């Protein structure tokens, strides 16, 4: 189900947004299409962009929204 929702979101919205700019990696010089992992990465970037760059956010809201990212980075270190 999540596969279908991700693909549907990508087709309807994701491929047209700024988050869809896939990085130019040297091993993808001849890449012909978009993979599911590319769609997931686009969805992840769009979600974080929406979460962090909301102009109506207050400082407490921003801190609350940043908490999962900080926790993730801290656990990876």
N, C-alpha and C positions, 0 to 999 in steps of 0.2 A: 504494500500500500504506500509506504513512504517513497519507494522508487517512482511510482506513478505520479504522486503529488509533486515530487521534485522535478520530474520531466515536464509535467504540465505547467508548473510555475516558471520553469526556464523558458519554455516555448512562448508562453503568454506575456511574461514580464522580464525575466532575467536576461535574456539575450540582448535586450535593448537598453539595459541600464549600464551605468559606469562600472559596476562590479563585474561585468562580463569581460572586461579587458583581461585576457589571459596572458600570463607572462611569457615572453619570448625566450624559451629555453633551448639551449644548443642541441639537445637530443630530440627536439620536436621540429626540426627544420622541414620535414615533409609530412607533417601531421595534416590529415585530410578533413577531419571532422571533430566535433565536440564529444568527449567521453562523459560518462556518468560522473566520474570524479571531478571533471571540470565543472559540471553543473552543480555538484555539491559545494565545491570551492566558491563558485559564484554566489550561491545561496548564503554561504557562511559570511562572505565579505559584505553582501547586501544587508544581512541581519545585523552585523556589527556596525556598519555604517549608519543604519537607521537608529540603532541603539545609542551610539555615541555622538552623533552629529545633529540631534534634534534641537533646534534653536529654542524651543519652549522649555527645555530642561532647566531645572534649578540645580544648584550645587549638590544638595542632598540626593536628588534623583540621579545625577551623574555618578556620584560616589557609589550608589546602590547598583547602578548598571555596570560600573567598572569592576565591581567585586568579583564576578566570575572570571573575568579576564586576568585579574591580578592573582587570584587563587590558582588558575591554570598555569600561569607563567611561573609562579612560586613552586608549584609541584614539579615542573619540568626542570628546574634548576638543580 
